[in-house]
Amino acid sequence: MTLYEINGSIINLMESCINPETGEVTSDFEEKLSNLTLDREQKLDNTMAYIKNLEAEAKAFNEEIKRLKDLESKAKNRSEHLKAYLSMNMERGETFTSSRGKISWRKSERVIADVDKIPEQFKRRIEEVKPDLVGIKKAIKAGEEVSGAYIEERHNIQIK
């Protein structure tokens, strides 16, 4: 029986066991009311306990998420440090292959720009002025000269 049904039963019991004219109660009223009240209290208690368990689970999940995010961050940092270590200890362009993977180099480009010297068309305004590096790179690649910016060729280590 649901709480709604129990509440309805208590109302029905009061209507059927109390004489509306005299206000007298039948002999079995208290026993029936007590049983319904106990059922209701047990339902309330069980529901409350279930809610507390759900909230505790949610808190535990949140703590686990924090712990896992911390572990993720630490693993990424270790990975980046080890890539830097390999970069310093391998010749640029050198490759290494084994049954577990391959270390190689790939070219990448990064736009170096002085925000104060870049024309307005290559600036994006959000909360602070930042150079539009994608637009600058396209312009330079297309042969345009962008004052305050140039393309620097880089070599990044890649592990597959």
OpenMM code with the backbone's topology and positions (N, CA, C; nanometers):
from openmm import Vec3, app, unit

residues = "MET THR LEU TYR GLU ILE ASN GLY SER ILE ILE ASN LEU MET GLU SER CYS ILE ASN PRO GLU THR GLY GLU VAL THR SER ASP PHE GLU GLU LYS LEU SER ASN LEU THR LEU ASP ARG GLU GLN LYS LEU ASP ASN THR MET ALA TYR ILE LYS ASN LEU GLU ALA GLU ALA LYS ALA PHE ASN GLU GLU ILE LYS ARG LEU LYS ASP LEU GLU SER LYS ALA LYS ASN ARG SER GLU HIS LEU LYS ALA TYR LEU SER MET ASN MET GLU ARG GLY GLU THR PHE THR SER SER ARG GLY LYS ILE SER TRP ARG LYS SER GLU ARG VAL ILE ALA ASP VAL ASP LYS ILE PRO GLU GLN PHE LYS ARG ARG ILE GLU GLU VAL LYS PRO ASP LEU VAL GLY ILE LYS LYS ALA ILE LYS ALA GLY GLU GLU VAL SER GLY ALA TYR ILE GLU GLU ARG HIS ASN ILE GLN ILE LYS".split()
positions = [
    Vec3(0.0846, -0.1172, 0.0000),
    Vec3(0.0000, 0.0000, 0.0000),
    Vec3(0.0898, 0.1244, 0.0000),
    Vec3(0.0608, 0.2203, -0.0847),
    Vec3(0.1403, 0.3418, -0.0918),
    Vec3(0.1014, 0.4377, 0.0195),
    Vec3(0.1857, 0.5391, 0.0395),
    Vec3(0.1528, 0.6395, 0.1410),
    Vec3(0.0196, 0.7076, 0.1092),
    Vec3(-0.0016, 0.7350, -0.0177),
    Vec3(-0.1272, 0.7987, -0.0599),
    Vec3(-0.2458, 0.7104, -0.0232),
    Vec3(-0.2310, 0.5809, -0.0488),
    Vec3(-0.3398, 0.4873, -0.0165),
    Vec3(-0.3601, 0.4770, 0.1343),
    Vec3(-0.2497, 0.4767, 0.2094),
    Vec3(-0.2609, 0.4698, 0.3556),
    Vec3(-0.3317, 0.5942, 0.4080),
    Vec3(-0.2924, 0.7123, 0.3589),
    Vec3(-0.3586, 0.8363, 0.4015),
    Vec3(-0.5073, 0.8322, 0.3678),
    Vec3(-0.5415, 0.7813, 0.2497),
    Vec3(-0.6821, 0.7674, 0.2106),
    Vec3(-0.7553, 0.6706, 0.3016),
    Vec3(-0.6892, 0.5621, 0.3379),
    Vec3(-0.7511, 0.4630, 0.4273),
    Vec3(-0.7766, 0.5209, 0.5652),
    Vec3(-0.6864, 0.6044, 0.6132),
    Vec3(-0.7066, 0.6685, 0.7444),
    Vec3(-0.8295, 0.7591, 0.7387),
    Vec3(-0.8420, 0.8358, 0.6303),
    Vec3(-0.9596, 0.9234, 0.6142),
    Vec3(-1.0868, 0.8393, 0.6051),
    Vec3(-1.0833, 0.7330, 0.5237),
    Vec3(-1.2010, 0.6440, 0.5120),
    Vec3(-1.2364, 0.5813, 0.6467),
    Vec3(-1.1364, 0.5418, 0.7221),
    Vec3(-1.1594, 0.4817, 0.8536),
    Vec3(-1.2286, 0.5812, 0.9462),
    Vec3(-1.1800, 0.7041, 0.9440),
    Vec3(-1.2413, 0.8063, 1.0299),
    Vec3(-1.3874, 0.8311, 0.9889),
    Vec3(-1.4101, 0.8307, 0.8601),
    Vec3(-1.5474, 0.8540, 0.8119),
    Vec3(-1.6388, 0.7362, 0.8448),
    Vec3(-1.5863, 0.6151, 0.8396),
    Vec3(-1.6726, 0.4988, 0.8613),
    Vec3(-1.6830, 0.4567, 1.0077),
    Vec3(-1.5845, 0.4909, 1.0885),
    Vec3(-1.5866, 0.4442, 1.2278),
    Vec3(-1.6285, 0.5520, 1.3274),
    Vec3(-1.6508, 0.6725, 1.2814),
    Vec3(-1.6952, 0.7795, 1.3712),
    Vec3(-1.8358, 0.8199, 1.3282),
    Vec3(-1.9264, 0.8144, 1.4195),
    Vec3(-2.0666, 0.8521, 1.3926),
    Vec3(-2.0703, 1.0043, 1.3750),
    Vec3(-2.1124, 1.0517, 1.2556),
    Vec3(-2.1117, 1.1964, 1.2315),
    Vec3(-2.2095, 1.2734, 1.3193),
    Vec3(-2.3120, 1.2085, 1.3655),
    Vec3(-2.4131, 1.2783, 1.4463),
    Vec3(-2.3749, 1.2832, 1.5936),
    Vec3(-2.3240, 1.1713, 1.6466),
    Vec3(-2.2941, 1.1654, 1.7899),
    Vec3(-2.1464, 1.1837, 1.8201),
    Vec3(-2.0600, 1.1569, 1.7209),
    Vec3(-1.9167, 1.1674, 1.7434),
    Vec3(-1.8585, 1.0459, 1.8120),
    Vec3(-1.9382, 0.9424, 1.8316),
    Vec3(-1.8906, 0.8202, 1.8964),
    Vec3(-1.8063, 0.7393, 1.7986),
    Vec3(-1.7095, 0.6708, 1.8532),
    Vec3(-1.6200, 0.5875, 1.7722),
    Vec3(-1.6500, 0.4425, 1.7971),
    Vec3(-1.6340, 0.3615, 1.6913),
    Vec3(-1.6582, 0.2180, 1.7067),
    Vec3(-1.5447, 0.1569, 1.7880),
    Vec3(-1.5695, 0.0398, 1.8425),
    Vec3(-1.4732, -0.0253, 1.9316),
    Vec3(-1.3420, -0.0634, 1.8619),
    Vec3(-1.3468, -0.0968, 1.7351),
    Vec3(-1.2247, -0.1401, 1.6655),
    Vec3(-1.1502, -0.0235, 1.5976),
    Vec3(-1.1966, 0.0988, 1.6153),
    Vec3(-1.1367, 0.2154, 1.5492),
    Vec3(-0.9905, 0.2337, 1.5877),
    Vec3(-0.9616, 0.2322, 1.7165),
    Vec3(-0.8244, 0.2586, 1.7614),
    Vec3(-0.7273, 0.1541, 1.7094),
    Vec3(-0.7679, 0.0292, 1.7086),
    Vec3(-0.6807, -0.0787, 1.6604),
    Vec3(-0.6517, -0.0613, 1.5111),
    Vec3(-0.7567, -0.0355, 1.4341),
    Vec3(-0.7406, -0.0164, 1.2890),
    Vec3(-0.6556, 0.1072, 1.2587),
    Vec3(-0.6812, 0.2152, 1.3318),
    Vec3(-0.6047, 0.3383, 1.3124),
    Vec3(-0.4585, 0.3158, 1.3493),
    Vec3(-0.4357, 0.2446, 1.4565),
    Vec3(-0.2996, 0.2146, 1.5008),
    Vec3(-0.2245, 0.1352, 1.3940),
    Vec3(-0.2914, 0.0346, 1.3361),
    Vec3(-0.2281, -0.0463, 1.2312),
    Vec3(-0.1930, 0.0384, 1.1086),
    Vec3(-0.2871, 0.1223, 1.0679),
    Vec3(-0.2622, 0.2087, 0.9515),
    Vec3(-0.1513, 0.3098, 0.9812),
    Vec3(-0.1524, 0.3613, 1.1012),
    Vec3(-0.0502, 0.4580, 1.1407),
    Vec3(0.0874, 0.3917, 1.1422),
    Vec3(0.0930, 0.2683, 1.1944),
    Vec3(0.2197, 0.1956, 1.1950),
    Vec3(0.2665, 0.1683, 1.0522),
    Vec3(0.1743, 0.1270, 0.9648),
    Vec3(0.2096, 0.1050, 0.8236),
    Vec3(0.2645, 0.2336, 0.7630),
    Vec3(0.1975, 0.3436, 0.7909),
    Vec3(0.2380, 0.4725, 0.7358),
    Vec3(0.3752, 0.5119, 0.7895),
    Vec3(0.3956, 0.4957, 0.9210),
    Vec3(0.5241, 0.5319, 0.9817),
    Vec3(0.6367, 0.4452, 0.9266),
    Vec3(0.6076, 0.3169, 0.9051),
    Vec3(0.7079, 0.2285, 0.8483),
    Vec3(0.7411, 0.2705, 0.7052),
    Vec3(0.6410, 0.3061, 0.6261),
    Vec3(0.6634, 0.3528, 0.4886),
    Vec3(0.7463, 0.4818, 0.4899),
    Vec3(0.7091, 0.5734, 0.5800),
    Vec3(0.7840, 0.6988, 0.5897),
    Vec3(0.9292, 0.6726, 0.6289),
    Vec3(0.9472, 0.5849, 0.7280),
    Vec3(1.0821, 0.5528, 0.7743),
    Vec3(1.1631, 0.4862, 0.6634),
    Vec3(1.1035, 0.3890, 0.5939),
    Vec3(1.1732, 0.3203, 0.4851),
    Vec3(1.2083, 0.4166, 0.3716),
    Vec3(1.1153, 0.5047, 0.3381),
    Vec3(1.1408, 0.6014, 0.2316),
    Vec3(1.2527, 0.6966, 0.2727),
    Vec3(1.2478, 0.7417, 0.3972),
    Vec3(1.3525, 0.8301, 0.4472),
    Vec3(1.4891, 0.7607, 0.4412),
    Vec3(1.4952, 0.6360, 0.4838),
    Vec3(1.6207, 0.5612, 0.4830),
    Vec3(1.6713, 0.5439, 0.3392),
    Vec3(1.5809, 0.5175, 0.2463),
    Vec3(1.6186, 0.5007, 0.1062),
    Vec3(1.6752, 0.6314, 0.0498),
    Vec3(1.6111, 0.7427, 0.0840),
    Vec3(1.6603, 0.8735, 0.0387),
    Vec3(1.7999, 0.8991, 0.0949),
    Vec3(1.8200, 0.8689, 0.2217),
    Vec3(1.9510, 0.8891, 0.2830),
    Vec3(2.0570, 0.8026, 0.2140),
    Vec3(2.0193, 0.6782, 0.1790),
    Vec3(2.1134, 0.5921, 0.1070),
    Vec3(2.1480, 0.6499, -0.0301),
    Vec3(2.0458, 0.6996, -0.1003),
    Vec3(2.0704, 0.7594, -0.2319),
    Vec3(2.1611, 0.8815, -0.2211),
    Vec3(2.1375, 0.9648, -0.1208),
    Vec3(2.2217, 1.0827, -0.1018),
    Vec3(2.3640, 1.0429, -0.0656),
    Vec3(2.3792, 0.9403, 0.0148),
    Vec3(2.5134, 0.8917, 0.0495),
    Vec3(2.5844, 0.8363, -0.0742),
    Vec3(2.5095, 0.7632, -0.1577),
    Vec3(2.5672, 0.7122, -0.2830),
    Vec3(2.6108, 0.8271, -0.3723),
    Vec3(2.5255, 0.9289, -0.3856),
    Vec3(2.5589, 1.0435, -0.4700),
    Vec3(2.6854, 1.1120, -0.4189),
    Vec3(2.6964, 1.1261, -0.2872),
    Vec3(2.8159, 1.1872, -0.2285),
    Vec3(2.9390, 1.1009, -0.2558),
    Vec3(2.9246, 0.9702, -0.2405),
    Vec3(3.0356, 0.8782, -0.2669),
    Vec3(3.0761, 0.8844, -0.4141),
    Vec3(2.9780, 0.8910, -0.5044),
    Vec3(3.0086, 0.9019, -0.6478),
    Vec3(3.0842, 1.0314, -0.6751),
    Vec3(3.0404, 1.1402, -0.6128),
    Vec3(3.1063, 1.2686, -0.6321),
    Vec3(3.2514, 1.2633, -0.5827),
    Vec3(3.2746, 1.2029, -0.4677),
    Vec3(3.4106, 1.1881, -0.4149),
    Vec3(3.4957, 1.1019, -0.5079),
    Vec3(3.4352, 0.9961, -0.5620),
    Vec3(3.5082, 0.9084, -0.6543),
    Vec3(3.5427, 0.9827, -0.7829),
    Vec3(3.4508, 1.0661, -0.8301),
    Vec3(3.4778, 1.1469, -0.9502),
    Vec3(3.5968, 1.2392, -0.9243),
    Vec3(3.5984, 1.3036, -0.8078),
    Vec3(3.7109, 1.3921, -0.7736),
    Vec3(3.8412, 1.3135, -0.7697),
    Vec3(3.8366, 1.1962, -0.7076),
    Vec3(3.9574, 1.1133, -0.6975),
    Vec3(4.0067, 1.0715, -0.8358),
    Vec3(3.9128, 1.0298, -0.9222),
    Vec3(3.9502, 0.9867, -1.0566),
    Vec3(4.0017, 1.1027, -1.1417),
    Vec3(3.9420, 1.2214, -1.1256),
    Vec3(3.9908, 1.3392, -1.1995),
    Vec3(4.1328, 1.3736, -1.1568),
    Vec3(4.1601, 1.3601, -1.0270),
    Vec3(4.2948, 1.3851, -0.9770),
    Vec3(4.3927, 1.2841, -1.0373),
    Vec3(4.3527, 1.1571, -1.0404),
    Vec3(4.4383, 1.0544, -1.1007),
    Vec3(4.4594, 1.0808, -1.2495),
    Vec3(4.3530, 1.1239, -1.3192),
    Vec3(4.3633, 1.1558, -1.4616),
    Vec3(4.4643, 1.2680, -1.4832),
    Vec3(4.4537, 1.3726, -1.4031),
    Vec3(4.5436, 1.4869, -1.4151),
    Vec3(4.6887, 1.4452, -1.3911),
    Vec3(4.7098, 1.3638, -1.2892),
    Vec3(4.8457, 1.3169, -1.2592),
    Vec3(4.9002, 1.2309, -1.3727),
    Vec3(4.8173, 1.1441, -1.4301),
    Vec3(4.8620, 1.0585, -1.5410),
    Vec3(4.8973, 1.1432, -1.6638),
    Vec3(4.8153, 1.2437, -1.6932),
    Vec3(4.8442, 1.3319, -1.8068),
    Vec3(4.9751, 1.4073, -1.7849),
    Vec3(4.9963, 1.4571, -1.6631),
    Vec3(5.1206, 1.5284, -1.6326),
    Vec3(5.2423, 1.4381, -1.6472),
    Vec3(5.2320, 1.3159, -1.5960),
    Vec3(5.3443, 1.2214, -1.6107),
    Vec3(5.3714, 1.1920, -1.7570),
    Vec3(5.2644, 1.1742, -1.8346),
    Vec3(5.2785, 1.1476, -1.9777),
    Vec3(5.3504, 1.2626, -2.0474),
    Vec3(5.3091, 1.3868, -2.0177),
    Vec3(5.3726, 1.5032, -2.0806),
    Vec3(5.5192, 1.5154, -2.0404),
    Vec3(5.5499, 1.4887, -1.9139),
    Vec3(5.6894, 1.4939, -1.8697),
    Vec3(5.7734, 1.3867, -1.9393),
    Vec3(5.7171, 1.2681, -1.9561),
    Vec3(5.7913, 1.1615, -2.0236),
    Vec3(5.8089, 1.1914, -2.1725),
    Vec3(5.7104, 1.2554, -2.2348),
    Vec3(5.7263, 1.2972, -2.3751),
    Vec3(5.8384, 1.3997, -2.3867),
    Vec3(5.8441, 1.4928, -2.2914),
    Vec3(5.9521, 1.5924, -2.2918),
    Vec3(6.0870, 1.5235, -2.2727),
    Vec3(6.0908, 1.4245, -2.1866),
    Vec3(6.2131, 1.3473, -2.1638),
    Vec3(6.2591, 1.2800, -2.2941),
    Vec3(6.1634, 1.2152, -2.3643),
    Vec3(6.1983, 1.1523, -2.4919),
    Vec3(6.2438, 1.2556, -2.5938),
    Vec3(6.1775, 1.3694, -2.5970),
    Vec3(6.2137, 1.4754, -2.6921),
    Vec3(6.3568, 1.5224, -2.6703),
    Vec3(6.3987, 1.5290, -2.5449),
    Vec3(6.5345, 1.5756, -2.5148),
    Vec3(6.6391, 1.4668, -2.5425),
    Vec3(6.5970, 1.3416, -2.5434),
    Vec3(6.6928, 1.2327, -2.5566),
    Vec3(6.6896, 1.1622, -2.6916),
    Vec3(6.6116, 1.2131, -2.7834),
    Vec3(6.6084, 1.1572, -2.9187),
    Vec3(6.6435, 1.2674, -3.0173),
    Vec3(6.7053, 1.2278, -3.1261),
    Vec3(6.7343, 1.3233, -3.2321),
    Vec3(6.6049, 1.3587, -3.3021),
    Vec3(6.5898, 1.4838, -3.3412),
    Vec3(6.4704, 1.5260, -3.4148),
    Vec3(6.4631, 1.4462, -3.5447),
    Vec3(6.3489, 1.3860, -3.5699),
    Vec3(6.3303, 1.3056, -3.6900),
    Vec3(6.3586, 1.1576, -3.6695),
    Vec3(6.4254, 1.1230, -3.5593),
    Vec3(6.4551, 0.9824, -3.5296),
    Vec3(6.3258, 0.9089, -3.4989),
    Vec3(6.3139, 0.7862, -3.5455),
    Vec3(6.1962, 0.7066, -3.5145),
    Vec3(6.2382, 0.5826, -3.4382),
    Vec3(6.1450, 0.5286, -3.3655),
    Vec3(6.1681, 0.4050, -3.2914),
    Vec3(6.0411, 0.3230, -3.3021),
    Vec3(6.0573, 0.1958, -3.3354),
    Vec3(5.9427, 0.1077, -3.3496),
    Vec3(5.9677, -0.0203, -3.2711),
    Vec3(5.8659, -0.0660, -3.2019),
    Vec3(5.8719, -0.1948, -3.1331),
    Vec3(5.7346, -0.2594, -3.1458),
    Vec3(5.7207, -0.3775, -3.0894),
    Vec3(5.5916, -0.4458, -3.0960),
    Vec3(5.4852, -0.3731, -3.0137),
    Vec3(5.5267, -0.2842, -2.9220),
    Vec3(5.4301, -0.2136, -2.8374),
    Vec3(5.3936, -0.0748, -2.8881),
    Vec3(5.4600, -0.0285, -2.9909),
    Vec3(5.4248, 0.1037, -3.0416),
    Vec3(5.5341, 0.1640, -3.1271),
    Vec3(5.5139, 0.2908, -3.1597),
    Vec3(5.6067, 0.3611, -3.2482),
    Vec3(5.6237, 0.5039, -3.1974),
    Vec3(5.7478, 0.5498, -3.1959),
    Vec3(5.7764, 0.6887, -3.1626),
    Vec3(5.8231, 0.7549, -3.2916),
    Vec3(5.7573, 0.8633, -3.3257),
    Vec3(5.7956, 0.9368, -3.4461),
    Vec3(5.7744, 1.0849, -3.4206),
    Vec3(5.8118, 1.1642, -3.5157),
    Vec3(5.7969, 1.3089, -3.5055),
    Vec3(5.6992, 1.3552, -3.6125),
    Vec3(5.6231, 1.4549, -3.5815),
    Vec3(5.5376, 1.5164, -3.6817),
    Vec3(5.5574, 1.6669, -3.6731),
    Vec3(5.5443, 1.7297, -3.7873),
    Vec3(5.5577, 1.8748, -3.7896),
    Vec3(5.4261, 1.9373, -3.7451),
    Vec3(5.4373, 2.0473, -3.6754),
    Vec3(5.3201, 2.1270, -3.6427),
    Vec3(5.3622, 2.2729, -3.6512),
    Vec3(5.2644, 2.3569, -3.6623),
    Vec3(5.2936, 2.4988, -3.6720),
    Vec3(5.2146, 2.5726, -3.5660),
    Vec3(5.2767, 2.6771, -3.5173),
    Vec3(5.2112, 2.7605, -3.4171),
    Vec3(5.2337, 2.9053, -3.4550),
    Vec3(5.1286, 2.9818, -3.4517),
    Vec3(5.1396, 3.1237, -3.4834),
    Vec3(5.1879, 3.1969, -3.3591),
    Vec3(5.2943, 3.2739, -3.3764),
    Vec3(5.3454, 3.3588, -3.2695),
    Vec3(5.3034, 3.5005, -3.3061),
    Vec3(5.2276, 3.5662, -3.2199),
    Vec3(5.1730, 3.6966, -3.2548),
    Vec3(5.1843, 3.7939, -3.1383),
    Vec3(5.2171, 3.9181, -3.1711),
    Vec3(5.2173, 4.0263, -3.0729),
    Vec3(5.0833, 4.0964, -3.0859),
    Vec3(4.9963, 4.0794, -2.9878),
    Vec3(4.8589, 4.1274, -2.9953),
    Vec3(4.8513, 4.2780, -3.0184),
    Vec3(4.9508, 4.3507, -2.9725),
    Vec3(4.9481, 4.4964, -2.9893),
    Vec3(4.9777, 4.5398, -3.1324),
    Vec3(5.0433, 4.4545, -3.2104),
    Vec3(5.0804, 4.4908, -3.3473),
    Vec3(4.9899, 4.4288, -3.4536),
    Vec3(4.9028, 4.3398, -3.4154),
    Vec3(4.8181, 4.2685, -3.5110),
    Vec3(4.7032, 4.3588, -3.5554),
    Vec3(4.6714, 4.3598, -3.6855),
    Vec3(4.5564, 4.4383, -3.7323),
    Vec3(4.4262, 4.3891, -3.6691),
    Vec3(4.3286, 4.4763, -3.6578),
    Vec3(4.2008, 4.4462, -3.5924),
    Vec3(4.1292, 4.3251, -3.6515),
    Vec3(4.1415, 4.3043, -3.7833),
    Vec3(4.0705, 4.1929, -3.8467),
    Vec3(4.1147, 4.0576, -3.7941),
    Vec3(4.2302, 4.0518, -3.7300),
    Vec3(4.2809, 3.9255, -3.6774),
    Vec3(4.2704, 3.9175, -3.5251),
    Vec3(4.1899, 4.0027, -3.4678),
    Vec3(4.1703, 3.9995, -3.3234),
    Vec3(4.0280, 3.9548, -3.2926),
    Vec3(4.0153, 3.8747, -3.1883),
    Vec3(3.8845, 3.8352, -3.1373),
    Vec3(3.8687, 3.8981, -3.0001),
    Vec3(3.7531, 3.9489, -2.9746),
    Vec3(3.7278, 4.0101, -2.8436),
    Vec3(3.6300, 3.9215, -2.7657),
    Vec3(3.6769, 3.8791, -2.6531),
    Vec3(3.5917, 3.8021, -2.5630),
    Vec3(3.5888, 3.8847, -2.4344),
    Vec3(3.6722, 3.8519, -2.3420),
    Vec3(3.6871, 3.9365, -2.2243),
    Vec3(3.8204, 4.0075, -2.2284),
    Vec3(3.9121, 3.9508, -2.3025),
    Vec3(4.0429, 4.0113, -2.3202),
    Vec3(4.0795, 4.0001, -2.4674),
    Vec3(4.1701, 4.0817, -2.5111),
    Vec3(4.2088, 4.0808, -2.6516),
    Vec3(4.3108, 3.9697, -2.6735),
    Vec3(4.2765, 3.8814, -2.7660),
    Vec3(4.3661, 3.7719, -2.8027),
    Vec3(4.3803, 3.7725, -2.9532),
    Vec3(4.4967, 3.7359, -3.0025),
    Vec3(4.5126, 3.7299, -3.1486),
    Vec3(4.4331, 3.6126, -3.2065),
    Vec3(4.3783, 3.6306, -3.3249),
    Vec3(4.3083, 3.5247, -3.3971),
    Vec3(4.4147, 3.4410, -3.4676),
    Vec3(4.4691, 3.3433, -3.3966),
    Vec3(4.5821, 3.2659, -3.4477),
    Vec3(4.5454, 3.1874, -3.5730),
    Vec3(4.4241, 3.1353, -3.5795),
    Vec3(4.3805, 3.0602, -3.6981),
    Vec3(4.3738, 3.1539, -3.8184),
    Vec3(4.3146, 3.2706, -3.7999),
    Vec3(4.3051, 3.3681, -3.9090),
    Vec3(4.4410, 3.4186, -3.9522),
    Vec3(4.5291, 3.4439, -3.8563),
    Vec3(4.6650, 3.4897, -3.8883),
    Vec3(4.7389, 3.3831, -3.9672),
    Vec3(4.7271, 3.2579, -3.9236),
    Vec3(4.7967, 3.1486, -3.9921),
    Vec3(4.7479, 3.1362, -4.1358),
    Vec3(4.6147, 3.1435, -4.1561),
    Vec3(4.5593, 3.1361, -4.2917),
    Vec3(4.6101, 3.2510, -4.3777),
    Vec3(4.6131, 3.3704, -4.3193),
    Vec3(4.6580, 3.4877, -4.3942),
    Vec3(4.8045, 3.4754, -4.4332),
    Vec3(4.8875, 3.4348, -4.3409),
    Vec3(5.0309, 3.4196, -4.3702),
    Vec3(5.0517, 3.3098, -4.4738),
    Vec3(4.9805, 3.1968, -4.4593),
    Vec3(4.9906, 3.0868, -4.5563),
    Vec3(4.9448, 3.1320, -4.6947),
    Vec3(4.8475, 3.2267, -4.7003),
    Vec3(4.7969, 3.2769, -4.8284),
    Vec3(4.8887, 3.3830, -4.8874),
    Vec3(4.9968, 3.4165, -4.8149),
    Vec3(5.0929, 3.5123, -4.8684),
    Vec3(5.0794, 3.6525, -4.8127),
    Vec3(4.9821, 3.6760, -4.7269),
    Vec3(4.9673, 3.8080, -4.6667),
    Vec3(5.0736, 3.8292, -4.5609),
    Vec3(5.1138, 3.9535, -4.5457),
    Vec3(5.2079, 3.9869, -4.4395),
    Vec3(5.1268, 4.0408, -4.3232),
    Vec3(5.1441, 3.9818, -4.2062),
    Vec3(5.0725, 4.0244, -4.0861),
    Vec3(5.1770, 4.0786, -3.9895),
    Vec3(5.1725, 4.2094, -3.9691),
    Vec3(5.2733, 4.2689, -3.8818),
    Vec3(5.2546, 4.2173, -3.7387),
    Vec3(5.3674, 4.1855, -3.6755),
    Vec3(5.3630, 4.1373, -3.5382),
    Vec3(5.3412, 3.9884, -3.5252),
    Vec3(5.3399, 3.9162, -3.6392),
    Vec3(5.3147, 3.7716, -3.6322),
    Vec3(5.3978, 3.6980, -3.7351),
    Vec3(5.4340, 3.5767, -3.7026),
    Vec3(5.5024, 3.4875, -3.7951),
    Vec3(5.4710, 3.3440, -3.7562),
    Vec3(5.5010, 3.2516, -3.8480),
    Vec3(5.4777, 3.1094, -3.8204),
    Vec3(5.6101, 3.0464, -3.7802),
    Vec3(5.6076, 2.9781, -3.6675),
    Vec3(5.7247, 2.9074, -3.6178),
    Vec3(5.7023, 2.7586, -3.6397),
    Vec3(5.7965, 2.6927, -3.7053),
    Vec3(5.7838, 2.5482, -3.7280),
    Vec3(5.8327, 2.4750, -3.6038),
    Vec3(5.7576, 2.3762, -3.5629),
    Vec3(5.7911, 2.2984, -3.4443),
    Vec3(5.7917, 2.1505, -3.4766),
    Vec3(5.8506, 2.0729, -3.3883),
    Vec3(5.8494, 1.9276, -3.3996),
    Vec3(5.7999, 1.8722, -3.2660),
    Vec3(5.6925, 1.7937, -3.2734),
    Vec3(5.6319, 1.7378, -3.1530),
    Vec3(5.6428, 1.5864, -3.1569),
    Vec3(5.6702, 1.5300, -3.0422),
    Vec3(5.6806, 1.3848, -3.0347),
    Vec3(5.5393, 1.3246, -3.0393),
    Vec3(5.5289, 1.2083, -3.0997),
    Vec3(5.3989, 1.1434, -3.1171),
    Vec3(5.4137, 0.9953, -3.0818),
    Vec3(5.3249, 0.9467, -2.9976),
    Vec3(5.3299, 0.8054, -2.9565),
    Vec3(5.1972, 0.7420, -2.9936),
    Vec3(5.2020, 0.6333, -3.0678),
    Vec3(5.0810, 0.5633, -3.1111),
    Vec3(5.0760, 0.4250, -3.0513),
] * unit.nanometer
topology = app.Topology()
chain = topology.addChain("A")
for resn in residues:
    res = topology.addResidue(resn, chain)
    for name in ("N", "CA", "C"):
        topology.addAtom(name, app.Element.getBySymbol(name[0]), res)
